[in-house]
Amino acid sequence: MDSIEPILTSFKNIPTEAELSYFFFCSVFGLLTSLFIFWKFTRICITLIALFLFPRLFKPSGRMPWIDYTQESTDWDLLPAWLHNLQQRPMAFRWKLFHKYSTMKYVDVVESYLAASGETDILTLGAGSGSLYPYMLDLMKDHGWRNVTVMLSDIHPDPEAYAKISAQYEQITYEAKSVDAFKLESDKRLRMVSATFHHFPPKFASQLFQSAVEDEAPIFIMDGGSSRFFTVFLPMFHTFLYPASYLYWLGDPIRLITPPLAIPLHMYDGFGSGLRFYDCEDISNLLKGIPNVEKFQWYTFCGTLNTIVLGHPNHIPRLDLTHIGKPFINPLSSAQNANPGKQEL
């Protein structure tokens, strides 16, 4: 077990050949387990897919109007810490998978803004237990960005998890105290919200943009895509995530005995998330009515797997993002507000 321990505790994005081999093994194990589940319970899985897809037949993309009457399990105030951890580990494995095997174009957008602005400091909001930021920095390092710093913060911070990440990444610091995203008047760093924006109801999300405009601070959002495919894919993907993440973080007895509880919770959260993601029309509506919103340059991309939003003060010239290969639009354009870009469904 001693030889495996560094693999199980490291946040590093496959720093060694041994970790790459073990990570690949865990991924294959999760895939085979999922295929077995679909093979043995085909009718149940098809029924679940049909149920997940049903709401999207009425609204193909965007945030469902009624979804704010529900909450994901990780938003429950009474959720025990051990169950919260049980839910977060598969999420960490998911982001590790995506950053290893996908292009993650959002990183290119962040790099483009930093290059144009000359800034290198990022303040994260809603960082949870660390989110995807370690993996983002690994990718940026591969791209030659070695001087970027990230501060983790949350209104409900996890200082213990932050400290473990910070110990392995000298570029990552953290705020152990609660950080209110609406009380950052003097902070001009790039504000970054990754994979949590869908947790914010529309009023809160609009206030987040308004706060950035009032403080003249750039803001970047990266979240899941709003599409029929993703609404089905995300909850079903958790049948893969749970066994893969258990094997990757081997040795957790709670994780071993709670699949009957954890997997349905993950599927419920995945389904709820899929109906919460904002699309480009939603982003346009969130920005409408914000005083002085035109003093910012705005960019949005809404695709099958992710939604990206960037806003920065006008003193930085509008960025040319054509090299990224994604169709970014200006959500403030009246023509685009009428038809804010074709959604990938």
Buried (B, 14 or more C-beta within 10 A) or exposed (E): EEEEEEBBEBBBBBBEEEBBEBBEEBBEBBEEBBEEBBEEEEEEBEEBBEEBBEBBEEBEBBBBEEBBEEBBBBEEEEBEEEBBBBBBBBBBBBBBBBBBEEEBBBBBBBBBBBEBBEBBBBBBBBBBBBBBBBBBBBBBBEEEBEEBBBBBBBEEBBBEBBEBBBEEBEBBBBBEEEBEBEEBEEEBBBBBBBBBBBBBEBEBBBBBBBBBBBBBBBBBBBBBBBBBBBBBBBBBBBBBBBBBBBBBBBEBEEBEEBBEEBBEBBBBBBBBBBBBBBBBBBBBBBBEEBEEBEEBBBBBBBBBBBBBBBBBBEEBEEBEBEEBEBBBBBBBEEEBBEEBBEBBE
